[in-house]
């Protein structure tokens, strides 16, 4: 049965993105600081069908694993708009459900990625993603507001965060407005790295 998972990076002071996000300024310009560990991995660039990366180690295995287990994605309109112009074809290699008020026909890419635009909320997106995933996991991709909606609805089964050793001081916090009483939280795994700390939690709705 599909698990609903989060797998995302934050700064040491809890920021998911910077200020003034937009298509010309993805993630508010802080992607390199939060995701530096990921960009150094050959596995990340291999997934993009590009050459790049300096390392081929345990961090790369985590990247490969999360892509391999994911059968569908859900994201918000802001994240989609930031990536639409620059993402390579078939980046996600699965169906992607975009939460938006915009009416738009599906965007079918070369390969196995199709973007569907969902106008009637997170439950509708989740039902459609479950069908697409065929028992594989569903990843709530972002941005922060979309993640917060799923957390507050009690829908998340597993949370993996990658904490980069950097203070941003300002930006969009991942856990702002979270209902603290929604879950019992259990630490499943702590994996140290020289560029980040990987923390995996099991979430069980109370």
C-alpha positions in Angstrom: 0.0 0.0 0.0 1.2 3.5 -0.8 2.9 5.5 1.9 2.5 9.3 1.8 6.0 10.7 2.2 7.9 14.0 2.6 11.5 14.2 1.7 12.9 17.7 1.7 15.8 19.9 2.8 15.8 22.8 5.3 18.4 25.1 6.8 19.6 24.6 10.4 17.2 27.4 11.5 14.2 25.7 9.8 13.8 27.5 6.5 12.6 25.6 3.4 13.1 28.5 1.0 14.1 32.1 0.8 12.0 35.3 0.3 10.8 36.6 -3.0 10.3 33.2 -4.7 9.3 33.1 -8.3 10.1 31.7 -11.7 13.1 34.1 -12.0 14.2 33.4 -8.4 13.5 29.7 -7.6 13.4 28.9 -3.9 14.2 32.5 -3.2 17.8 32.0 -4.3 18.8 29.6 -1.5 18.7 26.2 -3.3 22.5 26.0 -3.4 22.7 26.5 0.4 20.0 24.0 1.3 20.6 21.4 -1.3 24.4 21.6 -1.7 24.7 18.0 -0.4 22.4 16.8 -3.1 24.1 18.7 -6.0 27.4 17.1 -5.1 26.0 13.6 -5.7 26.5 12.0 -9.1 23.2 10.2 -8.5 21.3 13.5 -8.6 22.7 14.5 -12.0 22.3 10.9 -13.3 18.6 11.2 -12.6 18.5 14.3 -14.8 20.4 12.5 -17.5 23.3 15.0 -17.1 26.9 14.8 -16.2 27.8 16.3 -12.8 28.5 15.7 -9.2 31.7 15.0 -7.3 30.7 12.1 -5.1 29.2 8.7 -5.4 28.5 7.6 -1.8 25.9 7.0 0.9 24.1 10.4 0.2 23.7 9.4 -3.4 22.1 6.1 -2.4 19.5 8.0 -0.5 18.7 10.1 -3.6 18.3 6.9 -5.7 16.2 5.2 -3.1 13.6 8.0 -2.8 13.2 8.2 -6.6 12.9 4.4 -6.9 10.1 4.2 -4.3 8.0 7.0 -5.6 5.1 6.3 -8.0 3.5 9.7 -8.1 4.1 13.3 -6.9 2.0 16.1 -5.6 3.1 19.7 -5.7 1.8 23.3 -5.4 1.4 25.8 -8.2 4.3 27.9 -7.0 6.8 25.1 -7.2 5.5 24.1 -10.6 5.8 27.6 -11.9 9.4 27.9 -10.7 10.4 24.7 -12.4 8.3 24.6 -15.5 10.7 26.6 -17.7 13.9 24.9 -16.5 13.2 21.3 -15.6 14.4 18.7 -18.1 11.8 16.5 -19.9 10.7 13.5 -17.8 12.4 14.7 -14.6 9.9 13.0 -12.4 9.3 9.8 -14.4 5.9 9.5 -12.9 2.5 11.3 -12.8 2.7 14.7 -11.1 -0.4 16.4 -9.6 -0.3 20.2 -9.4 -2.6 21.9 -6.9 -3.8 25.1 -8.6 -6.9 27.2 -9.4 -5.8 27.3 -13.0 -7.8 25.3 -15.6 -5.3 23.5 -17.8 -5.1 20.4 -19.9 -2.5 17.8 -18.8 1.1 18.4 -19.9 2.3 15.1 -21.3 6.1 15.0 -21.6 8.4 12.7 -23.4 9.0 9.6 -21.4 6.7 8.8 -18.4 6.0 12.2 -16.8 2.6 13.8 -17.1 1.5 16.9 -15.1 -2.1 17.0 -14.1 -3.7 20.2 -12.8 -6.0 19.7 -9.9 -8.5 22.4 -9.0 -10.5 20.7 -6.2 -8.0 20.3 -3.3 -5.6 17.9 -1.7 -7.9 15.0 -1.2 -8.8 14.9 -4.9 -5.1 15.1 -5.8 -4.3 12.3 -3.3 -7.0 10.0 -4.7 -5.7 10.4 -8.3 -2.1 10.0 -7.1 -2.9 6.7 -5.4 -4.3 5.4 -8.7 -1.2 6.4 -10.6 1.2 5.1 -8.0 -0.1 1.6 -8.1 1.1 0.7 -4.6 4.3 2.7 -4.8 4.7 5.7 -2.5 3.4 9.2 -3.1 5.8 12.1 -2.5 4.5 15.5 -1.4 7.1 17.5 -3.3 6.4 21.1 -2.1 6.4 23.9 -1.7 6.1 24.6 2.0 2.4 25.6 1.9 1.5 22.3 0.1 3.5 20.3 2.7 1.8 22.2 5.5 -1.7 21.4 4.1 -0.9 17.6 4.0 0.7 17.6 7.5 -2.3 19.5 9.0 -4.7 17.1 7.3 -3.0 14.2 9.1 -2.1 12.5 5.8 1.7 12.0 6.1 3.2 8.6 7.0 6.9 9.3 6.8 9.0 12.5 7.0 12.6 12.7 5.9 14.4 16.0 6.3 17.9 16.9 5.3 19.3 19.6 7.6 22.0 21.7 6.0 24.5 23.3 8.4 23.7 26.9 7.4 21.7 29.7 9.0 19.5 31.6 6.5 17.9 34.0 9.1 14.9 34.7 6.9 12.6 33.0 4.4 9.8 30.5 4.4 9.8 28.1 7.4 8.7 24.5 6.7 6.8 24.0 9.8 5.0 27.3 10.4 1.3 26.8 11.3 1.6 23.1 12.0 -0.9 21.4 14.3 1.4 20.1 17.0 -1.2 17.6 18.2 -1.8 15.7 14.9 0.8 12.9 15.2 2.7 10.5 17.3 6.3 10.9 16.0 8.9 8.2 16.1 12.6 8.6 15.1 13.3 5.9 12.5 16.8 6.8 11.4 19.6 9.4 11.8 22.3 9.4 9.1 25.2 11.8 9.5 27.0 13.2 6.5 29.7 15.8 6.1 27.3 18.2 4.3 23.9 17.5 5.9 22.1 15.4 8.5 19.4 13.1 7.3 16.6 12.5 9.8 13.7 10.0 9.1 10.6 9.9 11.2 7.5 7.7 11.2 4.3 9.7 11.7 1.2 8.1 13.1 -2.0 10.1 13.3 -3.4 10.4 16.8 
